[in-house]
Amino acid sequence: MTILLEKRVERSQDLIARYVQKAMERARFEQWPEEGIVYGEIPQLPDVWATAETEEECRRALEDVLKEWIKGSVGEAWAVD
């Protein structure tokens, strides 16, 4: 039973990793020189955006926001009240 559960967890982690990769391929970044920041977003996911001083930092921050968004979305879908 434990092996089956481990395999399901592994498969779920793989699916999430692929989703993150595909979503990040759609990410858009803009330099905002007046503010001295880079803004990043995934246009298809309205609440998934980030800002940072460099594009690389913004990319990492955006990926973190995306992962939190996924956790929140899954949590809402699996809520048992």
Secondary structure by P-SEA (a helix, b strand, c coil): caaaaaaaaaaaaaaaaaaaaaaaaabbbbbcccccbbbbbcccccccccccccaaaaaaaaaaaaaaaaaaaaaaaaccc
